[in-house]
Amino acid sequence: MRIGEASRVSGVSARSLRYYEDEGLIVPGRCGNGYRDYCRSTLDRVRVIRSLLESGLPLRLVREVLPHLAVGQPGAVCAEFVREVERYRDGLATRIAGLEEQRAALDAFLREARGSVT
Protein backbone atom coordinates (compact mmCIF):
# COMPACT_ATOMS: atom_id res chain seq x y z
CA MET A 1 0.00 0.00 0.00
CA ARG A 2 1.16 3.53 -0.64
CA ILE A 3 2.10 6.00 2.06
CA GLY A 4 -1.31 7.68 2.41
CA GLU A 5 -3.09 4.41 3.04
CA ALA A 6 -0.26 3.17 5.26
CA SER A 7 -0.60 6.33 7.31
CA ARG A 8 -4.33 5.86 7.68
CA VAL A 9 -4.06 2.15 8.54
CA SER A 10 -1.22 2.56 11.03
CA GLY A 11 -2.39 5.81 12.61
CA VAL A 12 1.07 7.31 12.01
CA SER A 13 1.49 10.40 9.87
CA ALA A 14 3.12 10.14 6.46
CA ARG A 15 5.79 12.48 7.76
CA SER A 16 6.55 10.07 10.63
CA LEU A 17 6.71 7.15 8.21
CA ARG A 18 9.27 9.02 6.13
CA TYR A 19 11.19 9.90 9.30
CA TYR A 20 11.25 6.26 10.44
CA GLU A 21 12.60 5.36 7.01
CA ASP A 22 15.24 8.13 7.13
CA GLU A 23 16.33 6.84 10.54
CA GLY A 24 16.65 3.28 9.20
CA LEU A 25 13.87 1.91 11.40
CA ILE A 26 11.77 0.69 8.47
CA VAL A 27 12.54 -0.14 4.86
CA PRO A 28 9.41 0.03 2.73
CA GLY A 29 9.45 -1.53 -0.70
CA ARG A 30 9.37 0.58 -3.83
CA CYS A 31 6.96 0.40 -6.74
CA GLY A 32 8.23 0.67 -10.31
CA ASN A 33 7.42 4.38 -10.29
CA GLY A 34 9.49 4.93 -7.10
CA TYR A 35 6.53 5.26 -4.73
CA ARG A 36 6.91 3.65 -1.34
CA ASP A 37 5.07 0.35 -0.92
CA TYR A 38 4.24 -0.63 2.67
CA CYS A 39 3.51 -4.27 3.42
CA ARG A 40 1.72 -5.60 6.49
CA SER A 41 4.95 -6.55 8.28
CA THR A 42 6.32 -3.02 7.83
CA LEU A 43 3.13 -1.60 9.33
CA ASP A 44 3.41 -4.03 12.23
CA ARG A 45 6.93 -2.73 12.81
CA VAL A 46 5.64 0.86 12.65
CA ARG A 47 3.15 0.05 15.39
CA VAL A 48 5.94 -1.38 17.57
CA ILE A 49 8.09 1.71 16.95
CA ARG A 50 5.20 4.00 17.81
CA SER A 51 4.46 2.07 20.99
CA LEU A 52 8.08 2.19 22.12
CA LEU A 53 8.36 5.91 21.40
CA GLU A 54 5.06 6.61 23.18
CA SER A 55 6.37 4.71 26.20
CA GLY A 56 9.08 7.35 26.41
CA LEU A 57 12.06 5.46 25.06
CA PRO A 58 14.40 7.69 23.08
CA LEU A 59 14.91 6.86 19.42
CA ARG A 60 18.45 5.69 20.14
CA LEU A 61 17.14 2.90 22.41
CA VAL A 62 14.27 2.05 20.06
CA ARG A 63 16.78 1.57 17.25
CA GLU A 64 18.84 -0.73 19.47
CA VAL A 65 15.98 -2.96 20.60
CA LEU A 66 14.12 -3.29 17.28
CA PRO A 67 16.31 -6.02 15.78
CA HIS A 68 15.67 -8.20 18.83
CA LEU A 69 11.92 -7.64 18.71
CA ALA A 70 11.80 -8.34 15.00
CA VAL A 71 13.03 -11.89 15.47
CA GLY A 72 10.69 -12.41 18.41
CA GLN A 73 13.46 -12.84 20.95
CA PRO A 74 12.94 -10.13 23.56
CA GLY A 75 15.26 -12.07 25.85
CA ALA A 76 18.06 -11.62 23.33
CA VAL A 77 18.77 -8.02 24.34
CA CYS A 78 22.04 -7.61 26.17
CA ALA A 79 22.24 -6.92 29.88
CA GLU A 80 23.72 -3.45 29.29
CA PHE A 81 20.70 -2.49 27.21
CA VAL A 82 18.36 -3.61 29.99
CA ARG A 83 20.39 -1.55 32.49
CA GLU A 84 20.19 1.46 30.20
CA VAL A 85 16.40 1.17 29.94
CA GLU A 86 16.24 0.80 33.72
CA ARG A 87 18.33 3.96 34.15
CA TYR A 88 16.03 5.77 31.75
CA ARG A 89 12.98 4.55 33.70
CA ASP A 90 14.57 5.59 36.99
CA GLY A 91 15.25 9.04 35.56
CA LEU A 92 11.58 9.30 34.62
CA ALA A 93 10.60 8.30 38.16
CA THR A 94 12.83 11.06 39.54
CA ARG A 95 11.28 13.61 37.20
CA ILE A 96 7.77 12.42 38.13
CA ALA A 97 8.57 12.76 41.84
CA GLY A 98 9.77 16.32 41.24
CA LEU A 99 6.61 17.15 39.33
CA GLU A 100 4.47 15.67 42.09
CA GLU A 101 6.26 17.89 44.62
CA GLN A 102 5.59 20.93 42.43
CA ARG A 103 1.93 19.96 42.12
CA ALA A 104 1.65 19.56 45.90
CA ALA A 105 3.19 23.00 46.40
CA LEU A 106 0.74 24.50 43.91
CA ASP A 107 -2.17 22.74 45.60
CA ALA A 108 -1.09 24.20 48.94
CA PHE A 109 -0.82 27.65 47.42
CA LEU A 110 -4.27 27.36 45.86
CA ARG A 111 -5.82 26.20 49.14
CA GLU A 112 -4.36 29.25 50.88
CA ALA A 113 -5.29 31.57 48.03
CA ARG A 114 -8.87 30.34 47.95
CA GLY A 115 -9.13 30.80 51.70
CA SER A 116 -8.05 34.42 51.44
CA VAL A 117 -10.21 35.36 48.43
CA THR A 118 -12.72 38.04 49.36
Backbone bond lengths (Angstrom), bond angles and torsions (degrees), N, CA, C in turn:
res aa  C-N    CA-C-N  psi(-1)  N-CA   C-N-CA  omega(-1)  CA-C   N-CA-C  phi
1 M - - - 1.448 - - 1.524 108.81 -
2 R 1.297 115.96 151.43 1.459 120.55 -178.79 1.524 110.07 -80.24
3 I 1.320 115.71 173.06 1.453 121.84 -169.03 1.529 113.33 -61.94
4 G 1.327 118.08 -37.70 1.462 120.09 179.90 1.516 111.98 -62.30
5 E 1.322 115.50 -46.32 1.465 119.59 179.00 1.525 110.67 -69.06
6 A 1.321 117.23 -38.91 1.461 120.83 178.07 1.524 110.33 -61.44
7 S 1.309 116.17 -39.11 1.463 121.08 177.61 1.520 110.11 -62.65
8 R 1.306 116.09 -46.89 1.467 120.88 -178.09 1.530 110.60 -64.67
9 V 1.323 117.22 -44.35 1.463 121.96 -177.32 1.533 111.49 -67.84
10 S 1.327 116.19 -40.08 1.468 119.63 -175.23 1.525 113.36 -87.03
11 G 1.341 116.64 -19.23 1.450 119.83 -176.48 1.526 112.90 78.47
12 V 1.314 116.76 13.39 1.461 123.16 179.72 1.523 107.49 -112.49
13 S 1.316 116.82 136.55 1.462 119.99 -177.73 1.523 111.39 -63.09
14 A 1.323 115.29 154.77 1.466 120.13 176.32 1.520 110.21 -59.33
15 R 1.309 116.02 -36.76 1.470 120.63 178.71 1.529 110.28 -61.22
16 S 1.348 116.75 -43.31 1.465 120.28 178.48 1.524 111.13 -65.18
17 L 1.320 116.60 -39.38 1.468 119.60 177.63 1.526 110.69 -60.04
18 R 1.318 116.38 -43.60 1.473 119.80 177.67 1.529 110.39 -64.02
19 Y 1.329 116.71 -40.01 1.462 121.42 178.96 1.526 110.78 -62.65
20 Y 1.331 117.42 -46.08 1.457 121.13 178.28 1.531 110.17 -58.50
21 E 1.329 115.35 -39.09 1.463 119.20 178.04 1.535 110.13 -67.16
22 D 1.323 117.51 -46.04 1.472 121.22 179.09 1.522 111.62 -58.25
23 E 1.332 116.04 -34.76 1.463 121.25 -179.30 1.528 112.54 -83.38
24 G 1.330 117.45 -1.67 1.458 121.06 178.25 1.508 114.72 78.83
25 L 1.343 116.76 15.58 1.466 120.19 -179.01 1.524 111.80 -81.57
26 I 1.317 116.76 -29.87 1.466 121.78 177.20 1.526 108.16 -134.14
27 V 1.317 115.09 156.38 1.455 121.14 177.15 1.531 107.38 -135.57
28 P 1.342 115.91 87.94 1.461 117.25 178.72 1.523 110.12 -70.05
29 G 1.323 114.81 155.65 1.458 119.22 174.64 1.521 110.01 -71.30
30 R 1.297 116.13 176.12 1.466 121.60 177.36 1.514 109.00 -129.54
31 C 1.334 114.69 136.48 1.460 121.40 174.29 1.529 107.95 -77.91
32 G 1.311 116.27 169.58 1.462 121.26 178.92 1.511 113.09 -57.92
33 N 1.331 117.29 -29.94 1.460 121.15 -179.74 1.534 112.22 -87.50
34 G 1.346 117.78 3.73 1.462 121.41 178.37 1.515 114.86 92.95
35 Y 1.329 117.84 -8.34 1.464 120.32 178.83 1.519 110.17 -66.98
36 R 1.308 115.55 147.00 1.461 120.27 176.13 1.526 109.19 -67.67
37 D 1.328 114.89 145.80 1.467 121.29 179.53 1.526 107.45 -130.82
38 Y 1.340 115.52 108.94 1.466 121.09 -176.38 1.521 110.01 -95.17
39 C 1.327 115.88 124.96 1.463 120.57 175.73 1.523 109.18 -95.16
40 R 1.294 116.63 171.88 1.463 122.73 -177.02 1.529 111.22 -59.58
41 S 1.335 117.51 -41.86 1.466 118.95 -177.98 1.528 111.56 -66.34
42 T 1.335 117.44 -33.69 1.466 120.08 176.48 1.522 109.84 -66.26
43 L 1.321 117.14 -40.54 1.465 120.27 178.52 1.521 111.46 -67.50
44 D 1.321 116.98 -34.49 1.471 119.86 174.57 1.523 109.78 -62.41
45 R 1.311 116.44 -42.16 1.469 121.13 178.24 1.527 110.65 -64.33
46 V 1.328 116.90 -39.23 1.471 121.05 177.54 1.524 109.81 -60.12
47 R 1.309 117.37 -41.61 1.465 120.69 179.09 1.530 111.39 -63.52
48 V 1.322 116.76 -39.30 1.469 120.86 177.50 1.525 109.54 -64.88
49 I 1.327 116.67 -45.71 1.471 120.96 179.20 1.516 109.83 -58.31
50 R 1.314 116.00 -48.31 1.464 121.04 -178.90 1.526 110.70 -59.54
51 S 1.314 116.63 -43.71 1.456 121.22 -179.82 1.527 111.11 -62.60
52 L 1.322 116.51 -43.94 1.464 120.22 179.89 1.526 111.06 -65.05
53 L 1.324 116.42 -42.98 1.463 119.73 179.13 1.530 111.06 -65.68
54 E 1.334 116.79 -40.21 1.464 120.20 178.94 1.528 111.42 -67.11
55 S 1.329 116.72 -25.27 1.466 119.10 177.68 1.523 111.11 -75.68
56 G 1.322 116.11 -7.53 1.456 120.04 175.99 1.511 114.99 104.05
57 L 1.329 117.29 -2.76 1.462 118.34 179.09 1.525 109.70 -67.95
58 P 1.321 117.07 136.98 1.459 119.07 175.83 1.530 110.40 -70.99
59 L 1.300 115.68 155.62 1.460 121.86 -177.60 1.525 111.98 -53.74
60 R 1.309 116.72 -37.07 1.462 121.48 -179.82 1.524 110.92 -58.00
61 L 1.338 117.56 -42.39 1.463 120.79 179.71 1.523 111.36 -75.84
62 V 1.324 116.83 -35.35 1.468 120.10 176.73 1.527 109.09 -59.82
63 R 1.318 115.93 -46.24 1.467 120.84 -179.43 1.527 110.77 -59.07
64 E 1.321 116.11 -36.73 1.464 120.79 -177.31 1.530 112.26 -73.06
65 V 1.321 117.14 -36.10 1.465 119.51 -174.96 1.530 112.90 -86.54
66 L 1.323 117.73 -24.01 1.469 120.65 -175.39 1.530 114.50 -53.77
67 P 1.309 119.80 -45.16 1.469 117.69 -179.29 1.529 112.91 -59.06
68 H 1.312 117.28 -32.99 1.464 120.66 179.93 1.516 111.02 -73.74
69 L 1.331 116.93 -36.35 1.460 120.18 179.03 1.511 110.97 -71.89
70 A 1.325 116.62 -32.64 1.457 121.10 -176.83 1.520 111.55 -64.17
71 V 1.321 117.54 -33.71 1.454 120.00 -179.95 1.520 111.55 -92.83
72 G 1.338 116.02 5.20 1.455 119.87 176.12 1.508 114.02 71.38
73 Q 1.331 116.74 28.69 1.457 120.46 -179.55 1.522 110.05 -123.04
74 P 1.343 117.95 69.19 1.458 118.45 -178.64 1.521 112.63 -58.83
75 G 1.309 118.16 -24.23 1.452 120.90 177.71 1.518 112.96 -74.41
76 A 1.328 117.11 -7.88 1.453 120.84 -176.20 1.524 112.97 -81.83
77 V 1.325 118.45 -5.71 1.462 119.33 178.57 1.515 108.65 -69.90
78 C 1.326 115.09 147.23 1.466 118.53 -176.76 1.525 110.55 -76.28
79 A 1.319 114.33 160.56 1.465 121.19 -177.47 1.525 110.88 -61.96
80 E 1.322 118.00 -36.20 1.468 120.70 -179.82 1.533 110.49 -64.34
81 F 1.314 116.65 -37.87 1.461 119.63 177.94 1.524 110.21 -63.47
82 V 1.321 116.85 -44.04 1.465 120.95 178.52 1.526 109.65 -60.47
83 R 1.326 117.49 -43.04 1.467 120.66 178.27 1.530 111.06 -63.06
84 E 1.318 116.53 -37.72 1.461 119.71 179.42 1.529 111.40 -66.31
85 V 1.328 116.58 -40.91 1.465 120.06 176.80 1.524 109.73 -65.76
86 E 1.320 117.18 -39.27 1.467 120.25 176.91 1.526 111.10 -62.05
87 R 1.334 116.87 -42.85 1.471 120.23 177.75 1.524 110.26 -62.17
88 Y 1.308 116.37 -40.68 1.464 120.23 178.76 1.529 109.91 -62.76
89 R 1.342 116.06 -45.92 1.463 121.22 178.01 1.518 111.46 -60.96
90 D 1.332 117.31 -42.13 1.458 120.96 179.01 1.527 111.13 -64.42
91 G 1.324 116.34 -37.67 1.464 119.81 175.65 1.517 111.46 -62.71
92 L 1.331 116.15 -39.77 1.468 119.71 176.08 1.523 110.67 -62.56
93 A 1.329 116.60 -41.91 1.467 120.20 179.82 1.527 110.62 -61.96
94 T 1.317 116.89 -38.84 1.469 120.81 177.69 1.523 110.43 -64.44
95 R 1.321 115.92 -44.59 1.471 119.68 178.81 1.524 111.06 -63.34
96 I 1.333 116.76 -40.52 1.469 120.88 179.10 1.517 109.89 -62.96
97 A 1.330 117.35 -43.28 1.468 120.95 179.50 1.525 109.97 -60.47
98 G 1.328 117.01 -42.14 1.462 120.51 177.53 1.516 112.12 -62.73
99 L 1.316 116.32 -41.58 1.467 120.26 178.23 1.526 111.17 -66.03
100 E 1.330 116.63 -38.01 1.463 119.39 177.97 1.527 111.10 -64.36
101 E 1.336 116.95 -37.43 1.464 120.59 176.43 1.532 110.21 -64.14
102 Q 1.315 116.57 -42.78 1.464 120.29 178.42 1.529 110.73 -62.33
103 R 1.333 115.87 -42.58 1.459 119.56 178.97 1.522 110.57 -62.82
104 A 1.327 117.30 -42.34 1.468 120.73 178.87 1.522 110.66 -61.97
105 A 1.331 116.77 -40.55 1.467 120.04 178.43 1.527 110.26 -64.59
106 L 1.316 117.08 -41.32 1.468 120.39 177.94 1.527 111.22 -65.63
107 D 1.324 116.52 -40.51 1.468 119.95 177.30 1.525 110.57 -60.21
108 A 1.333 116.73 -42.95 1.461 120.52 178.70 1.529 110.63 -63.28
109 F 1.312 116.43 -43.33 1.456 120.26 177.44 1.526 111.13 -60.07
110 L 1.326 116.61 -45.38 1.464 120.30 -178.74 1.527 111.69 -64.87
111 R 1.340 116.92 -38.26 1.465 119.15 177.40 1.524 110.18 -61.03
112 E 1.336 115.52 -44.68 1.471 119.13 178.79 1.525 111.12 -66.18
113 A 1.320 115.32 -42.45 1.474 119.07 -177.39 1.508 110.72 -65.20
114 R 1.317 117.00 -39.45 1.478 119.57 179.89 1.524 110.52 -68.18
115 G 1.321 116.22 -33.30 1.460 119.60 179.45 1.512 112.68 -70.96
116 S 1.325 117.71 -22.34 1.460 120.21 -178.02 1.524 112.25 -103.98
117 V 1.325 118.03 3.21 1.468 121.08 178.88 1.524 108.51 -72.15
118 T 1.320 115.08 131.47 1.475 119.00 179.77 1.504 111.89 -108.71
